[in-house]
Amino acid sequence: YLVFSLTMFLFGGSMALVIRAELFQPGLQLVDPGFFNQMTTMHALIMVFGAIMPAFVGLANWMVPLMIGAPDMALPRLNNWSFWILPMAFTLLGMTLLFPGGAPAAGWTMYPPRVLQTGDAFPFRVFAGHLMGRASVLGAINIIVTIMNMRAPGMGLLKMPLFVWTWLITAYLLILVMPVLAGAVTMLLTDKYFGTSFFLAAGGGDPVMFQHIFWFFGHPEVYIMILPAFGVVSQIIPTFSRKPLFGYDSMVYATASIAFLSFIVWAHHMFTVGMPLAGQLFFMFSTMLIAVPTGVKVFNWVATMWKGAMTFETPMLFALAFVFLFTIGGFSGLMLAIAPADMQYHDTYFVVAHFHYVLVPGAAFAIMAAVYYWLPKWTGYMYNETLGKLHFWLSAISVNVTFFPQHFVGLAGMPRRIPDYATQFADFNAISSVGAFVFGFSQLLFAYIIWSCARGGQQATDQVWEGADGLEWTVPSPAPHHTFDTPPVIK
């Protein structure tokens, strides 16, 4: 899972660099508009379903059994199947680029009627989506069964590490929303090939209904990508603050609240479709409500660090960047939640800046933090701390250089998914593109750090992070090639 995820991260990231290279200057330089839109579609699908989600499932596979004192995941064959579906799904998805007319260029959201005008690649795109959803549901079933049935004696639900809690809640979200996506894309398929009119206005259908169904999946999907990140950060901050997590129970309840609220806010993606005022008000207020449990989490992380004996190794640096930059993404999300203001922001680069602040320094930084944090446990070797810090500073600076200017061009009215733009936006776009290339190439350093650590190096000690006795279940770090046959101990 983790190796596949890193491969997809680099592959999907290269597509983002095509987008940013085209947008470096106004005018059409490198790629034609059709291919540009194929890149925006594929970049989103690969990053969401191929990079972020498999990485978190991989972390769950490795760490959840260790944290709850189980010998392995409950259903190893199911686990195997749910993984091997993924390379097949992304082979299908990648093949769509080779079809006449290329991949569907209607964006990852696949809105009709535009998506129904795409070529022969469309059913492959739909089938790949079905396979990704199936892989996610199978993985989620496995995680739920493991956590509910295989905890060590004496470990009640409210004694589990927060990473386990966040994954338990995420798994339920996955099972609830993936069938919704499957239904939506199947209805698109029958509209295109079987003469139905679910979303075709000419046959009595409603294109806006697709948006409702899609975002009923799509909004919880965003939380599926961020809740495990909350869990990772809730493990790392107490370790490097040398203090137990502040407000453990409130963190569990906040996670559950966010998961529940994620189901009743979907139409904030659709304020411009002409919904009734009552609908706009409901979705505006319920969206703003999500800020409350999220604020509880940020407060608890800061309170954990307060007066702690903090040190700043690479995992902690990534976790701190997560807290700070994810909060920026949260505030811009609050701005987008305000219905009248959203009329101005909708489909501009402000939205692009918002969700990239949530997903890159949010989900991706949390995955990087987790990898640095647990690499010594996984391999028995210590990674190169100097290179790790270099990777952090390159990533943290370049991610802001890339996405912060997009707030400004978005507020000034630059539309997203368009390969050309007015010259007034040229300077900010050039800055953004430079940041994107620095960020992209600095991830090669990340891949090198992982590879060199896995090959060997300085032996990791039993107590890797000195003096970090946080109240989490740990297994003494293995020597290389050592199986985890030591019973879990609580420190």
PyMOL commands that set and color helices and strands:
alter all, ss='L'
color gray80, all
select helices_A, chain A and resi 2-22+33-68+76-98+114-117+122-149+157-159+162-193+201-203+207-241+248-264+266-269+271-273+277-289+291-305+314-337+339-345+349-379+385-411+423-455
alter helices_A, ss='H'
color red, helices_A
select strands_A, chain A and resi 473-474+489-490
alter strands_A, ss='S'
color yellow, strands_A
deselect
rebuild
show_as cartoon
